[in-house]
Amino acid sequence: MESWKAEFFKGKKCIISKDLEGALYHLHSSIKNCPVEKDIDLADIFFNLGIAFRKLGFIIPAVRSWDASKCADKRGQGASILDRIFPEKRISDDKSNFYLIQLSTYLSGKKSGKIDSEAEKDMIIDLIAIYWEQIIDSGILYGQCQSEKMIIFRDIEIDFPYMGETSDFSDSIVDHPGQIIPFKVEINK
């Protein structure tokens, strides 16, 4: 038996026997040595790692482990548990992450590096909200793990007013090869 598989089975046995620190040790070892092309096996390892973290009371590492499981296998146990536990919270977190990324992009492009008025703040928030609604309507986030969503959020370029001439925004986001989701926003001058 391959060493990573043996470590995985030891980790699962440790969970059952409530040796959770042993489970973490063996599951981490299994992850390090598991071939990357064994995505279904990696998903199972990460799922069990999440269980060990959860039983130890470490919620954030558990969620991150289940999210890694979901990245490896979109239909696996990690995806199922995340969608079942808190689907509304994940949408709220996604929205916050998108707004933070876009606001950071806006501020980093300004010479002052800050929002200078309440009107400017309202305009930027409204513009980001338009893009957020298009993202939700497109369904592009469905089935994506957190790291994939963050890549999508970073790849979206909003045509902020300070960046020069305002015009139709017609960049595209490629979710999977062959699938293009266009975003188009009309901005009145």
C-alpha positions in Angstrom: 0.0 0.0 0.0 1.2 3.5 -0.8 2.4 5.5 2.2 -0.1 8.3 1.7 -3.0 5.7 1.8 -1.7 4.1 4.9 -1.5 7.5 6.6 -5.0 8.3 5.5 -6.4 5.1 7.0 -4.4 5.7 10.2 -5.9 9.2 10.3 -9.4 7.9 9.9 -8.8 5.3 12.7 -7.5 8.1 15.0 -10.8 10.0 14.4 -12.8 7.0 15.4 -10.7 6.4 18.5 -10.9 10.1 19.4 -7.1 10.6 19.0 -7.7 13.8 17.1 -4.1 15.1 17.3 -2.9 11.8 15.9 -5.6 12.2 13.2 -4.2 15.6 12.3 -0.7 14.3 12.1 -1.6 11.3 9.8 -4.0 13.3 7.6 -1.4 16.1 7.1 1.1 13.4 6.2 -1.3 11.9 3.8 -2.0 15.2 2.1 1.7 16.0 1.6 2.3 12.6 -0.1 -0.8 12.1 -2.0 -0.3 12.5 -5.8 -2.1 15.7 -7.0 -3.9 13.8 -9.8 -5.7 11.7 -7.1 -8.3 14.5 -6.6 -11.1 12.3 -5.3 -8.7 10.8 -2.7 -7.5 14.3 -1.8 -11.1 15.4 -1.3 -11.7 12.5 1.1 -8.5 13.3 3.0 -9.4 17.0 3.3 -12.9 16.1 4.3 -11.7 13.9 7.2 -9.2 16.6 8.2 -12.1 19.0 8.5 -13.9 16.5 10.8 -10.8 16.2 13.0 -10.5 20.0 13.2 -14.3 20.3 13.9 -14.1 17.8 16.7 -11.2 19.7 18.2 -13.3 22.9 18.1 -11.4 24.6 15.4 -14.2 25.8 13.1 -12.2 28.0 10.7 -9.6 25.3 9.8 -12.5 22.8 9.5 -14.3 25.0 7.0 -11.0 25.6 5.1 -10.4 21.8 4.9 -13.9 21.2 3.7 -13.5 24.0 1.1 -10.2 22.3 -0.1 -12.2 19.1 -0.3 -14.8 20.9 -2.4 -12.1 22.2 -4.7 -10.8 18.7 -5.3 -14.3 17.2 -5.8 -17.2 19.5 -6.4 -19.7 16.8 -5.8 -18.0 15.3 -2.8 -18.7 15.3 0.9 -16.9 18.6 1.5 -19.2 20.4 -0.9 -22.2 18.8 0.6 -21.4 19.7 4.2 -20.6 23.3 3.3 -23.8 23.8 1.3 -25.8 22.2 4.1 -24.2 24.0 7.1 -24.4 27.7 6.0 -25.3 28.5 2.4 -26.5 32.0 3.3 -23.4 32.9 5.2 -21.2 31.8 2.3 -23.1 34.1 -0.1 -22.7 36.9 2.5 -18.9 36.2 2.8 -18.6 36.1 -1.0 -20.3 39.5 -1.3 -18.0 41.0 1.4 -14.9 39.5 -0.3 -15.9 40.9 -3.7 -16.6 44.3 -2.3 -13.3 44.4 -0.4 -11.3 43.3 -3.5 -13.0 45.9 -5.7 -12.8 48.7 -3.2 -9.1 47.9 -2.7 -8.6 48.0 -6.5 -10.4 51.4 -6.7 -8.4 52.9 -3.8 -5.0 51.6 -5.1 -5.7 53.3 -8.4 -6.4 56.7 -6.9 -3.6 59.1 -6.3 -5.0 60.0 -2.8 -5.6 56.4 -2.0 -8.8 57.3 -0.2 -12.5 58.2 -0.8 -12.8 61.9 -0.7 -16.6 62.4 -0.3 -19.8 60.7 0.7 -21.0 61.1 -2.9 -17.9 59.3 -4.2 -18.4 56.5 -1.7 -22.1 56.1 -2.7 -21.2 56.1 -6.4 -18.4 53.4 -6.0 -20.6 51.2 -3.8 -23.4 51.4 -6.3 -21.1 50.6 -9.2 -19.7 47.6 -7.3 -23.3 46.5 -6.5 -24.2 46.5 -10.2 -21.3 44.1 -10.9 -22.2 41.9 -7.8 -25.8 41.5 -9.1 -24.5 40.4 -12.5 -22.2 37.9 -10.9 -25.1 36.4 -8.8 -27.4 36.4 -11.8 -24.8 34.7 -14.0 -24.5 31.7 -11.6 -20.7 31.8 -12.1 -20.1 31.2 -8.4 -22.3 28.0 -8.2 -20.2 25.0 -7.2 -16.9 27.0 -6.9 -14.8 26.6 -3.9 -13.5 29.7 -2.0 -10.2 29.9 -3.7 -11.8 29.7 -7.2 -14.3 32.5 -6.2 -11.4 34.7 -5.1 -9.7 34.2 -8.5 -13.0 35.2 -10.2 -13.4 38.3 -7.9 -9.8 39.4 -8.7 -10.2 38.9 -12.4 -13.3 41.1 -12.7 -12.2 44.6 -13.7 -14.7 47.4 -13.0 -14.3 50.4 -15.2 -14.0 52.9 -12.3 -14.4 56.6 -13.3 -10.9 57.7 -12.4 -9.4 55.2 -14.8 -10.0 57.5 -17.7 -12.8 57.5 -20.3 -16.0 55.7 -19.2 -17.4 53.4 -21.8 -19.2 50.1 -22.2 -17.5 47.4 -20.1 -17.4 44.3 -22.1 -14.5 42.2 -20.6 -15.3 38.6 -20.1 -14.6 36.1 -17.3 -13.6 32.6 -18.4 -15.0 30.1 -15.8 -14.0 26.9 -17.6 -12.5 26.6 -21.1 -15.2 27.2 -23.6 -17.5 29.0 -21.2 -17.5 32.8 -21.4 -19.7 34.9 -19.1 -19.9 38.5 -20.4 -20.4 41.5 -18.1 -21.6 44.7 -19.6 -22.5 47.8 -17.7 -23.7 51.0 -19.2 -22.3 54.0 -17.3 -23.9 57.4 -17.9 -21.6 60.4 -18.2 
